[in-house]
Amino acid sequence: MIFTNFKEIDKLGRIVISKDIRRHLGIQTGDTLQINTEGDAIIIRKAEKKCVFCNSDCNLTEFEDKSVCADCLEKLRSL
């Protein structure tokens, strides 16, 4: 399914992502989006959760809105 929307950027540089696109991609209020450029295109992706210390995406635990992997959590416990 292809979604095409044309949105104006407001005075603060914001755009609105339509409900259909957010629903299709599973984007919820509070999710973090990764914004990159590729040539003259802007690429917006739902950011994957990664450990704040080592960037691992395995065995994550949430702590105060941050993700920490099991290995780093174990290292923190041993301090």
C-alpha positions as CSV (number, residue, x, y, z in Angstrom):
1,M,0.0,0.0,0.0
2,I,1.4,3.4,-1.0
3,F,0.6,6.5,0.9
4,T,1.2,9.9,-0.6
5,N,0.6,13.1,1.3
6,F,1.6,16.7,0.7
7,K,2.1,18.7,3.9
8,E,3.4,22.2,4.5
9,I,6.1,22.9,7.0
10,D,4.9,25.2,9.7
11,K,6.7,28.3,11.1
12,L,8.6,26.0,13.6
13,G,9.7,23.5,11.0
14,R,7.2,20.8,11.8
15,I,5.2,18.6,9.6
16,V,2.3,16.3,10.4
17,I,2.5,12.6,9.5
18,S,-1.0,11.4,8.6
19,K,-2.9,8.9,10.8
20,D,-3.0,6.4,8.0
21,I,0.8,6.4,7.6
22,R,1.4,6.2,11.4
23,R,-1.1,3.4,11.8
24,H,0.5,1.5,8.8
25,L,4.0,1.8,10.3
26,G,3.0,1.3,13.9
27,I,4.1,4.7,15.0
28,Q,2.6,5.8,18.4
29,T,2.7,9.0,20.4
30,G,6.1,9.2,22.1
31,D,7.9,7.0,19.6
32,T,11.3,8.2,18.4
33,L,11.9,8.7,14.7
34,Q,15.2,8.6,12.9
35,I,15.5,11.3,10.2
36,N,18.3,11.0,7.6
37,T,18.9,12.4,4.1
38,E,19.7,10.4,1.0
39,G,20.6,12.6,-1.9
40,D,17.8,15.1,-2.1
41,A,15.3,12.9,-0.2
42,I,14.5,13.0,3.5
43,I,14.1,9.5,5.0
44,I,12.0,9.1,8.2
45,R,12.0,5.8,10.0
46,K,10.8,4.5,13.3
47,A,13.9,4.3,15.4
48,E,14.8,0.9,16.7
49,K,15.5,0.7,20.4
50,K,19.2,0.1,21.3
51,C,21.2,0.1,24.4
52,V,22.3,3.6,25.5
53,F,25.8,2.3,26.3
54,C,26.8,-0.2,23.5
55,N,24.0,0.2,20.8
56,S,23.1,-3.5,21.1
57,D,19.5,-4.3,20.2
58,C,19.4,-7.7,22.1
59,N,17.9,-8.4,25.5
60,L,16.8,-4.8,26.3
61,T,15.4,-3.6,29.6
62,E,13.7,-0.2,29.9
63,F,15.0,2.0,32.7
64,E,13.7,5.6,33.0
65,D,12.8,5.8,29.3
66,K,16.2,4.4,28.3
67,S,17.1,1.0,26.9
68,V,19.9,-1.0,28.5
69,C,21.0,-4.5,27.3
70,A,21.5,-7.4,29.7
71,D,25.3,-7.3,29.4
72,C,25.5,-3.6,30.2
73,L,23.0,-4.0,33.0
74,E,25.2,-6.7,34.5
75,K,28.2,-4.5,34.3
76,L,26.3,-1.7,36.1
77,R,25.3,-4.1,38.8
78,S,28.9,-5.0,39.4
79,L,30.1,-1.4,40.0
